[in-house]
Amino acid sequence: MEDKLMLMIPGPTPVPEQVLLAMAKHPIGHRSADFSRLVADTTAGLKWLHQTTGNVLVLCSSGTGAMEAGIINFLSAGDRVLCCENGKFGERWVKLAQAFGLDVDLVQAPWGKPLDPEAIRAKLEADTDKQIKAVILTHSETSTGVINDLETISGYIRAHGALSIVDAVTSLGAANVPIDAWGLDVVASGSQKGYMIPPGLGFVAVSDRAWKAYETATLPKFYLDLGKYRKAAQKDSNPFTPPVNLYYALDAALKIMQREGLENIFARHAKLTRATRAAIKALNLPLYAADEVGSPAITAVAPVEVAAEDIRSFTKKHFDILLAGGQDDLKGKIFRIGHLGFVSGRDVLTAIAAIEAALTGLGYSNFTSGAGVAAAAAELAK
Ligand SMILES: *Cc1c(COP(=O)(O)O)cnc(C)c1O
């Protein structure tokens, strides 16, 4: 049915009406005092969200553009980097680093499992002559629904002295990512995930240590030269024409987030995750990642007796609910439920009910009708 689509995918995520309406205006001149005020307000809000006093710079890009900026501003061709890979987005980091001629060393974990912080520590401790310039990793691995132990890993990186370059695209705004407290250097994210904004803005948080590396980094850059964005930010401006209407959206979304409060945002995501996982267990479907490492943004399910893609088609066709599929090797093997951003308990109940209907419709009978909804409801009522 028209206009009834419900996004339960890990981006783009649903957008609140207040945010949509905030965008429904003529763009204003990006060199005007009004726009400067918007930049000042949103910059303050972004620092609050990132829990940092350092720069948070706004790019006109998707999340990958922010990741690319995070590489090319702080490194030089031939630099040794340690890429940590346990999924599709970890792989993207490897490809990105290789595309720019970096000397990539790898720490891997099987997809569906978390990175082993001790394996990263061992690599760093073995690097006594400090050849490793940066450790590059994904916090919430969206492709598998696994969250990595960024706090512990960051401690090991600090002890070594390399920069940390982090994809926090599906953790920022869902889970605690206290950039200053954890000593993170470069943190990339994108508007269509926890921010509750349509796609189009990329964000990069940059520490003082990273700015020091910026001074000697020689990879070529122009549009994504973060020095330009830092200089403009000092005057509450942006070096190029920014997507002005997305700034309206950013301002509205940050205000909604500030009214909810960081702790409440994290608690809501944790509760939605518990409810989703409890429901999937009650339906006797295998969860792809273990409870202790389940991402607060996304839950991956690996059904055996019924095809993942059939479940997705069913919920889309009959209920206008979009679930995500698996990527690469996981295509057809898993489906993923996004519970990130502008998502409430009601959305999870609806999605679980639709999944139950799909299971019944597809002839899967290894569950008691209503068990998933009941399990989710029990968690949500706590
Ligand atoms: C969505 C996502 C990205 C960014 O993808 P874009 O399509 O470039 O916005 C990066 N990393 C993770 C973990 C993601 O979930």
The ligand as an SDF file (V2000), in Angstrom:
LIG
                    3D

 15 15  0  0  0  0  0  0  0  0999 V2000
   25.5500    1.8050    6.5760 C   0  0  0  0  0  0  0  0  0  0  0  0
   26.9350    1.5500    7.0200 C   0  0  0  0  0  0  0  0  0  0  0  0
   28.0310    2.2400    6.4510 C   0  0  0  0  0  0  0  0  0  0  0  0
   27.9100    3.3230    5.4410 C   0  0  0  0  0  0  0  0  0  0  0  0
   27.3800    2.9710    4.2590 O   0  0  0  0  0  0  0  0  0  0  0  0
   26.9650    4.1050    3.2180 P   0  0  0  0  0  0  0  0  0  0  0  0
   26.0850    3.3700    2.2860 O   0  0  0  0  0  0  0  0  0  0  0  0
   28.1880    4.6060    2.6080 O   0  0  0  0  0  0  0  0  0  0  0  0
   26.2630    5.1680    4.0090 O   0  0  0  0  0  0  0  0  0  0  0  0
   29.2860    1.9780    6.9460 C   0  0  0  0  0  0  0  0  0  0  0  0
   29.4840    1.1140    7.9300 N   0  0  0  0  0  0  0  0  0  0  0  0
   28.4830    0.4550    8.5150 C   0  0  0  0  0  0  0  0  0  0  0  0
   28.7910   -0.4670    9.6400 C   0  0  0  0  0  0  0  0  0  0  0  0
   27.1740    0.6540    8.0830 C   0  0  0  0  0  0  0  0  0  0  0  0
   26.1580    0.0160    8.6830 O   0  0  0  0  0  0  0  0  0  0  0  0
  1  2  1  0
  2  3  1  0
  2 14  2  0
  3  4  1  0
  3 10  2  0
  4  5  1  0
  5  6  1  0
  6  7  2  0
  6  8  1  0
  6  9  1  0
 10 11  1  0
 11 12  2  0
 12 13  1  0
 12 14  1  0
 14 15  1  0
M  END
$$$$
